[in-house]
Amino acid sequence: MKRVGYAWLILLLVFAVNFPACGGKEPQVEEVEPVEEVPPPPPIEEEEMEEPPVEEVTPEPMVLKDVFFDFDKYNIKEEYKEVLIHNAGELMERDDVHIMIEGHCDERGTNEYNLALGEKRAKAARDFLTAYGVDPAKVSIISYGEEKPFAMGHDEEAWAKNRRAHFVEK
């Protein structure tokens, strides 16, 4: 029986050599074709574009027109409402502009009376502008009374030119 034992042992060795121990197939490895390495694209060169020169735009100067008053009056006359509407339009187009409205009088009357009347004239012009939509913070007033006449003279023609609300850009 020793022979049978050796025979089994030899058979077992032959079997073990010819067949793998796990009983499975050899793993198959898929062949993968090598990928060619693609070089990165060249950097995009930015064209040097000349920017057009920036023109500094100087805003057109505002044209604010004066309004004139009757003797001893501070109400806005009908003929000057269009002037004030024009002035309001100019002011509302420009956020950066502030104005001073100067109230003026002719030489008749006392200094105190003319200062008070000049202030009423400047306020009347300001009130019209703000009622039309102008920001009140953009408008200040001052009265010069008879101190700064526009026209020199001692007659109705000169006096009529001096009874005014004058608009000055600050």
Secondary structure, 3 states (H helix, E strand, C coil): CHHHHHHHHHHHHHHHHHCCCCCCCCCCCCCCCCCCCCCCCCCCCCCCCCCCCCCCCCCCCCCCCCEECCCCCCCCCHHHHHHHHHHHHHHHHCCCCCEEEEEECCCCCCHHHHHHHHHHHHHHHHHHHHHHCCCHHHEEEEEEECCCCCCCCCCHHHHHHHCEEEEEEC
